[in-house]
C-alpha cells in the first residue's frame, strides 16, 4: 500500500505535533512549521470554548445549530490566543475552489463573507486563514522563500480531486512558489482505522483503490502525503498528525463519530515583519 501511514503509531503522532496553551485555549503545532520564522499556525482542540453539547465546546462553525453568539465568542477566544489579526474563513463546499487573498485581489479580500471555496492562499500578514474541520483534512502549506501561506480543506471529495495539487499550482502561478521550498502539515482527520467507504466502487476512482485498507477502509493520510510528494514537496518537509478524529472525540469534533457536532479550527497566518 502506498505511503502506509496506517502503520505509524502514537509515538510518531506525538513527535509530529507539540501541545500548546495560550489564554486558556489548547491547540497543537507542527514541529516542522515551528521552525519557520514569521509564521503562526495551530490546530485547535474542541475544548475550552463556550458552546453547549453537542457543540461542546470550542465550535467555530456557524449554521450547524449552535447559537451564533457562542460561535462568535469562540472565534474571539482563538483570535486572542493567536494575537493581532483577522480570521478568514470560506464556505467550504467539498470542491476544488481556491481563494487567493492578496493586495492585487480586492474582490477576493472578503473577510468572513463566506465565498465558496475549499482552499485559502495569501501573501498578506495578519490574516488567520482558517479551515473548519470535523473529520476532513486541513493541509497547511508555507513557502518561506516567497512568504506565502495556504490552508486547504481536503475531505474525501477534495482528496480524489487532488485539491492539494491545485492549491500548490495556484501558489506557483500567482506567487512564483516552488514545490521544493514548501513546508506541509496534515492535521487530525479521519484515519485509515475509521475511514470506511462501503460504496467506494461508486465514490472513489479505481486508480485510488491502492489506498484501500482491508475490505472498505481507505488511507487518506497516505494519499495526501503522496499527492504532496507528487507535486515535488520533499518528504522531509511533510508532517502528518496521524491522529484520527473519530478515535479522539475527547479532543476533536468528528462527523462520522457524532453526526450532529461542531467544527474545530485549523489556522495558519503570516506574521508581520
URGI-V169012 format. One record per residue. N is the residue number from 1. D_FIRST is the distance of its C-alpha to the first C-alpha in Angstrom with 2 decimals. Layout:
# URGI-V169012
n:N d_first:D_FIRST
n:N d_first:D_FIRST
This chain:
# URGI-V169012
n:1 d_first:0.00
n:2 d_first:3.79
n:3 d_first:6.49
n:4 d_first:5.75
n:5 d_first:9.28
n:6 d_first:9.77
n:7 d_first:10.71
n:8 d_first:13.43
n:9 d_first:16.78
n:10 d_first:20.17
n:11 d_first:21.35
n:12 d_first:18.90
n:13 d_first:19.94
n:14 d_first:23.57
n:15 d_first:23.28
n:16 d_first:21.93
n:17 d_first:24.78
n:18 d_first:28.47
n:19 d_first:30.64
n:20 d_first:33.87
n:21 d_first:36.93
n:22 d_first:39.56
n:23 d_first:42.54
n:24 d_first:41.28
n:25 d_first:37.94
n:26 d_first:34.60
n:27 d_first:31.63
n:28 d_first:28.73
n:29 d_first:28.31
n:30 d_first:25.50
n:31 d_first:26.26
n:32 d_first:25.45
n:33 d_first:27.62
n:34 d_first:30.41
n:35 d_first:31.09
n:36 d_first:31.92
n:37 d_first:35.67
n:38 d_first:37.08
n:39 d_first:34.11
n:40 d_first:33.95
n:41 d_first:30.94
n:42 d_first:30.15
n:43 d_first:28.05
n:44 d_first:30.79
n:45 d_first:30.55
n:46 d_first:32.26
n:47 d_first:35.08
n:48 d_first:38.54
n:49 d_first:39.44
n:50 d_first:42.25
n:51 d_first:40.72
n:52 d_first:41.34
n:53 d_first:38.92
n:54 d_first:36.66
n:55 d_first:36.23
n:56 d_first:36.87
n:57 d_first:37.32
n:58 d_first:36.18
n:59 d_first:35.35
n:60 d_first:35.50
n:61 d_first:35.20
n:62 d_first:38.22
n:63 d_first:38.46
n:64 d_first:36.70
n:65 d_first:39.92
n:66 d_first:40.48
n:67 d_first:43.85
n:68 d_first:43.87
n:69 d_first:45.91
n:70 d_first:43.29
n:71 d_first:40.58
n:72 d_first:42.97
n:73 d_first:43.78
n:74 d_first:40.15
n:75 d_first:39.47
n:76 d_first:42.61
n:77 d_first:41.46
n:78 d_first:38.24
n:79 d_first:40.31
n:80 d_first:42.68
n:81 d_first:39.88
n:82 d_first:38.64
n:83 d_first:42.10
n:84 d_first:44.05
n:85 d_first:42.27
n:86 d_first:41.31
n:87 d_first:38.38
n:88 d_first:36.83
n:89 d_first:34.73
n:90 d_first:33.84
n:91 d_first:33.74
n:92 d_first:30.01
n:93 d_first:29.38
n:94 d_first:25.58
n:95 d_first:26.20
n:96 d_first:25.84
n:97 d_first:29.31
n:98 d_first:29.89
n:99 d_first:33.18
n:100 d_first:34.75
n:101 d_first:37.38
n:102 d_first:39.64
n:103 d_first:43.36
n:104 d_first:43.11
n:105 d_first:41.82
n:106 d_first:44.50
n:107 d_first:43.57
n:108 d_first:40.04
n:109 d_first:41.38
n:110 d_first:41.88
n:111 d_first:41.04
n:112 d_first:40.22
n:113 d_first:41.37
n:114 d_first:37.95
n:115 d_first:37.17
n:116 d_first:34.09
n:117 d_first:31.01
n:118 d_first:27.65
n:119 d_first:27.80
n:120 d_first:30.75
n:121 d_first:31.57
n:122 d_first:34.70
n:123 d_first:36.66
n:124 d_first:39.33
n:125 d_first:39.82
n:126 d_first:40.49
n:127 d_first:38.22
n:128 d_first:35.86
n:129 d_first:32.99
n:130 d_first:31.78
n:131 d_first:28.85
n:132 d_first:29.37
n:133 d_first:26.43
n:134 d_first:25.74
n:135 d_first:21.93
n:136 d_first:21.10
n:137 d_first:19.95
n:138 d_first:22.72
n:139 d_first:21.64
n:140 d_first:24.44
n:141 d_first:25.17
n:142 d_first:28.05
n:143 d_first:29.64
n:144 d_first:32.13
n:145 d_first:33.75
n:146 d_first:34.73
n:147 d_first:34.85
n:148 d_first:32.81
n:149 d_first:30.73
n:150 d_first:28.51
n:151 d_first:27.07
n:152 d_first:24.53
n:153 d_first:24.09
n:154 d_first:20.62
n:155 d_first:20.21
n:156 d_first:17.84
n:157 d_first:20.38
n:158 d_first:20.58
n:159 d_first:16.85
n:160 d_first:16.66
n:161 d_first:19.79
n:162 d_first:18.50
n:163 d_first:21.56
n:164 d_first:20.31
n:165 d_first:20.85
n:166 d_first:24.07
n:167 d_first:25.38
n:168 d_first:24.79
n:169 d_first:26.54
n:170 d_first:29.39
n:171 d_first:29.71
n:172 d_first:29.94
n:173 d_first:32.41
n:174 d_first:34.62
n:175 d_first:34.72
n:176 d_first:33.63
n:177 d_first:30.58
n:178 d_first:28.21
n:179 d_first:24.46
n:180 d_first:24.71
n:181 d_first:27.19
n:182 d_first:25.31
n:183 d_first:24.31
n:184 d_first:21.76
n:185 d_first:21.03
n:186 d_first:19.13
n:187 d_first:21.23
n:188 d_first:20.89
n:189 d_first:19.39
n:190 d_first:17.76
n:191 d_first:14.83
n:192 d_first:11.84
n:193 d_first:14.43
n:194 d_first:16.81
n:195 d_first:15.39
n:196 d_first:16.42
n:197 d_first:17.02
n:198 d_first:18.95
n:199 d_first:20.00
n:200 d_first:16.73
n:201 d_first:17.78
n:202 d_first:20.75
n:203 d_first:19.43
n:204 d_first:16.09
n:205 d_first:16.04
n:206 d_first:14.24
n:207 d_first:12.52
n:208 d_first:10.62
n:209 d_first:9.55
n:210 d_first:6.08
n:211 d_first:6.02
n:212 d_first:7.70
n:213 d_first:8.05
n:214 d_first:10.68
n:215 d_first:13.42
n:216 d_first:13.81
n:217 d_first:12.30
n:218 d_first:10.30
n:219 d_first:9.04
n:220 d_first:11.64
n:221 d_first:11.94
n:222 d_first:8.81
n:223 d_first:10.14
n:224 d_first:13.50
n:225 d_first:12.70
n:226 d_first:11.34
n:227 d_first:14.43
n:228 d_first:16.63
n:229 d_first:15.50
n:230 d_first:16.02
n:231 d_first:19.58
n:232 d_first:20.31
n:233 d_first:20.23
n:234 d_first:19.86
n:235 d_first:17.07
n:236 d_first:19.98
n:237 d_first:21.42
n:238 d_first:18.68
n:239 d_first:18.94
n:240 d_first:16.99
n:241 d_first:19.19
n:242 d_first:16.53
n:243 d_first:19.36
n:244 d_first:18.96
n:245 d_first:22.14
n:246 d_first:22.40
n:247 d_first:22.27
n:248 d_first:24.75
n:249 d_first:27.46
n:250 d_first:29.93
n:251 d_first:28.95
n:252 d_first:27.42
n:253 d_first:28.13
n:254 d_first:25.68
n:255 d_first:26.42
n:256 d_first:24.07
n:257 d_first:25.73
n:258 d_first:29.28
n:259 d_first:29.74
n:260 d_first:33.13
n:261 d_first:32.48
n:262 d_first:32.79
n:263 d_first:30.67
n:264 d_first:30.15
n:265 d_first:30.53
n:266 d_first:28.32
n:267 d_first:30.76
n:268 d_first:31.00
n:269 d_first:34.36
n:270 d_first:36.13
n:271 d_first:39.09
n:272 d_first:42.47
n:273 d_first:43.46
